[in-house]
Amino acid sequence: MPTRLPLPAVAPLLLVLLLLLIIIIPARGGRIATEFVVPDFTASYLLFIDTFGVFLASRGGAFQAVVYNPGGQQDRFYLAVLHSPSKTCVWVANRAAPITDRAAQLQLTASGISVQDPNGTAIWSTPAFGVPVASLRLDDRGNLALLDARNATLWQSFDHPTDTLVSSQTLPATAAAFLASAASESDLSEGEYRLNVTAADLVLTWMGSMYWRLSNDARSTMDRAGTVASMAVNGTGVYLEAADGGVIIQVSLPAAELRIVKLGYDGKLQISSFASANSSATPIDAGFAAPSDGCALPLSCGAMGLCTPKGCTCPPQFAASHDGGCAPSDGSSTPPSVASCSGDGRGSSSSSPSVSYISLGNGVAYYANKLAPPTMAGGNVSSCQALCSTNCSCLGYLYDASSLSCYLVQHQLGSFMSDDSTSGSDSDKLGFIKVRSSQSSSSGSSKGTLIAILLPTILAFVLVVIIGAIVIRSWRKEKRRSSRPRGDLELRRHRSPSDSAHLVGAIDDDSDDVVIPGLPTRFTHEEIEDMTNSFRIKIGAGGFGAVYKGELPDGSQVAVKKIEGVGMQGKREFCTEIAVIGNIHHVNLVRLRGFCTEGQRRLLVYEYMNRGSLDRSLFRPTCPLLGWKERMDVAIGAARGLAYLHFGCDQRIIHCDVKPENILLADGGQVKIADFGLAKFLTPEQSGLFTTMRGTRGYLAPEWLSNAAITDRTDVYSFGMVLLELVRGRKNRSEHVSDGAGGEASSSSNGTTTGSSSRGAKSDYFPLAALEGHEAGKYAELADPRLQGRVVAKEVERVVKVALCCLHEDPHLRPSMAVVAGMLEGTMELWEPRVHLLGFLRLYGRGFSGPVDGGGSDVHLKQDGSGATTVTTMSGWPSYLSSTQLSGPR
């Protein structure tokens, strides 16, 4: 009888195994952990690109810890916490020092969290602790906390708010505790607006000037007098509380499980309420916004702009300026410099430059004056102006004749507003802006004479310098060209945005000795012949040559692409493939194992994908039928691969030839994008229009034949066509050829069909059928009939909608590949196709419906020895399709 371990001995063993699972599972790169991660964990945007930077989710899924790039910026990444359903950023760690590289890392160690720059230098970190960190936890309140071995909190994000508070979070009434707005929507560094809890109130300020306070808001209720200790947010509202927990001022709001209080980059305080923390993407109502009057925002209409009930305008004698505000129409300089002001803001009139004033008109108010006492009371308008003139920090003044009140505008100019108060008339409220006085006429005349003398001299000097620089540069370039030895060409890789341009441009020399440091293994032609058994097994044909099966000495199988008949364009494509594929690694991109360059021989060695290309599995009746789940895996995998090419590489890469033939499959569900011979780099200096590219007819976007730029959205269009073929299981255009006996055979876009004779052929354009199916809501009918209904109806609908969104004629209205991948995965909200932008599909459908041999089309049927009949059509194209012709059915 076998011996059994006693229960007390088994329990510790099970505990150890459980702890090992907890430690190992969350730390796997690229997978989102739940609630906890433990030390020795590393994350970066690049490592988690498939999850758009998300590496940790709270247990209920309401919040996510993420390497965040707001606005899709590629040079600004932050460690942040997001509310998952609404994608609202509720906390940022390194807002003052964003990561500038998607590969830069944040690390969790026993010492805490550190965010590092590309060189490994910490740019933000948590403080030192007396005990080691045991784990990092993200709870369902949105609090990111470091815990010790006893689960005691060592540090938490709730104690360090940025621009947001959430339910159960408090903001103490101390000088060090405040919310600071972001600088902009994509720049999360501290902006100029603040939310402070004072001993008596909750206030919003801009550059030190108050523009809103809670006690003055009609929606607030004061419960009792007392000293405010903190601000609290919970399921019933927002409260200012005393030290004993008693409520001093409150704002009652509809009951909600989650409330988010956010100070926007425009200075507006927005309180959003969500019925459910982990499932509500939109608030339950319009929420609470402060100030309620948009004109009360400091920069509602820009500096010196005038906010009215009808919108923004400029005061009289002012005109719109380039910075979005207003400026004096006569070009007067404003405001004067205040750099020399003393601490009290006063300067002697003798030392200050002479100033004058421009009227803002009557009935004008300033945002800060409603909450501040007048600078001076009881004087007249002249004394108010004199006070401003002797104060070097004063930029203007407003005077209320009805109350004899003088208000100085100091330090910074904001927006003005039409006064809506009922006291006094518009003529009682005057506003003036200080400007530099114009110089005397003699001074102006002498200045104009000086400019007239100096300007031609300066322009002549600049012209001579430019011409000299051009001559010297041309001489140096010619000298380098004449001194460079022929036959000794070396391609060097530089760390700059023009890496690939340098690499490709350098191959104009016919030299065979091409050195490319850092790329995959270089094989001799003899080694290539050995691994392919003298090119015995041909497995396909791609651009510029055939592809052969081979085997490396370690036993791993490879595919060898033999470039044949290469001219200059062939060399350019060859070197581009090396530069691109050899330096990127992604699970959904084919990896380059090596290459060969001997004489005119050009060969590439790729990893081998044993199931071949997608078109074989999808279109050939002799291959096993792809199930619906496999097709979804193919769609998602290919989308992730293209998204990586567009956003995950050091330089954006456009594939330019997305089609089923360039999507490869292997056992184990592997899906990989292949053939980067048409790929190009996009740099900020490039216009985006590439005249040397080409793709495959039937998948090309409309912009190929127009003057529009070729961008990553061109690949999106091609991928949309591929998605439709995945749904239907055939080429987007197929022909049904009827024989004399009433039988029917199918012919795909390659024109090959089976059958001994034919009387007519009818063309079927599936993108039009998909559009009509979408309009009728009949998605299941669009699925491959060979699947016999074994599909997930919701997924078919999702794929068809995503495909149609990809086919929008305007590239700017197509989703990015990252969004496409998210929609296919179901992690992002599904877009609705804009049917009115897909009318060109109807033109194609009408142009290719009906008998192929009628209506002015020529049909040529050629029969070879095998009995296969080739159908060739010579249809005329309508002139109005010229710019999008190549995107039509082929």
C-alpha angles and dihedrals in degrees: 000000000000118000116247124209113241115251094248089057094048096051096067090047092053090048091053091049091049092051090049090053091049091051099044104040101055093045096063109117116243097020124101112242121214120237097320141053123174133215121293088047120139129190137175135163089254094052090051099034091125089062094040091250098311111139105158133035130189117249094260093040094241095122136033134198107219146170091240131203107184114211091010091284112172095201101046121065128163139188100241146159117231132193095238103214096045096030089228115159107229101173139017127194108192100030092142093049114032121192109256098199128057089219095055112111143227115208135200113207135159086272095057139259123330128182111207136199121231089275092057095253114141111244095175132013143160117258124268118274132206092231131042121266113250101185148346114236132194110194130196091262090065094252116144109204140176112222133195126221091280092051090250113149114251096174136354137189091229088073092056108047119182115188099327143064126192134197114299091019120117134203114209124220096248132121091242094053118077143118115252120198122235118256092239141336092279100028110070096185116119114290129198101271126090137190110205133181108218128188089265109025153358110262141183118213138184119200088342095309117117117230102167140019129184097230090061093050113103090218093063128087125208111216100181145339120268147104116298114233102175149346118245132192122201144147095291103042148291121308140189105210136194123231090266092055095255118142117247101171127007142180113206114214134178113284111271137166093222132029125185119198110195132177104212125219087250092059097255118134111220125189112195121191124205125195091212127024097213104034109032113096095174130043119257092240143001089284131211117307126184130233091029091203109069091207089064091070111106095236100025090136101015128260111334091356119140118233115207133171087260095052140269124335139150125261119250112286089024132099135194115280131210093254094063096262133082136272135187111286093224092060095250115166113253139210106020117229114275096185093108095052117127122232093273092047094241126125133172118264091232093059095042121086115255111269139190134190136240118207120240090201130247129307094033125145134185124228095235098048096072092066101034131072117245117273089228132008131197098028132109129248092267093056089048090054091047090052091053093046092056093047112077093196091057113104097177143328142233123211128198108202092190093062098022088235124156121200121187120209105218140186098350135031119225133171126305126217140205106262110244098183119123096219115099128348130283091258089062093063114071131176132193135182122211116235135171113273115247116251124249119281093250090052091049092049094051090048091051091050091050092051091049090055099043102040098068090044093052093046091050091050092049091049092052091050092050093049091047092050091051092050093048092047092050091049093050092047092051091047092052091048094052093045096048110102117234115236095032106092122158124182109210124192116227129194096243138103090260098061096121096039088056092046095049095041093053095064096076087098113088093222117135095208099088114164117196110177120208098020128116126290118306113223129197118237089247090057090049090052091050094050093048095041089241092317092299102152114054111194101175150328127250137167113326096000154348132305122227134193117243144166129225122222089258089061097252116135122237140183115231118205111206112205110212133184092013119184125174091293090053092054090049092052092045095053092043090056090052093047094048108035097036093060104042128074125189133146090241098047126080112248123229109228098183148317144223131221115177119149107313092339115114120180135165125204115210134178110269122250105199098201094054127216127343093246090065095053093040105041108024114088091206092064124080112270115259110237122225094255090052090051091052089050090051092049094049095043094049091047091052091050093051091045088056091051090051100041112007103060127082088250125028111258125204114202096200095190107063109164138128091268089064096050110085129198134203138176116288093043095288114167120184138174113232141185112049093178089115096043121119135186121246114213127176090250094056122091092219095239113117117184097184096062129097136175138184122298113248094035100056118114120237093252091069092083097036130069092258120123120264105236139162087278087069088067088047090060092051091047090053089058090050091051091055090051089051090054096048100032095228142072114291090247120042132166126223109209117198120208128208094265093059094259123136132215128189125234124190126213093279087073098238121131139159126241138090099246142006138204100179143358127210121203120220118198109199100194088065090049089050091051092049091045089052092051090050093042090235101133101147090062089061094062122105106282089216088070088063093216096310092136137106104251095208091051092050089052091048094050093047092050092047091048093051091048088054090054097058107136092226107071092210090062094054116096120247117254089252089058091044090054091048093050093048090050091049092237094112132052112271116246121226114232115244099235094193089062093055098062092115088071088064090052090053092045092053092043092055103035124098128037113340091216094055137070097045097312121129120220121198117190115194122182121203129197094275093060095249114142119217116210115204119183126196101191120172115239122227110246093234090065094060097109095048101028097115091056092062126098118299 
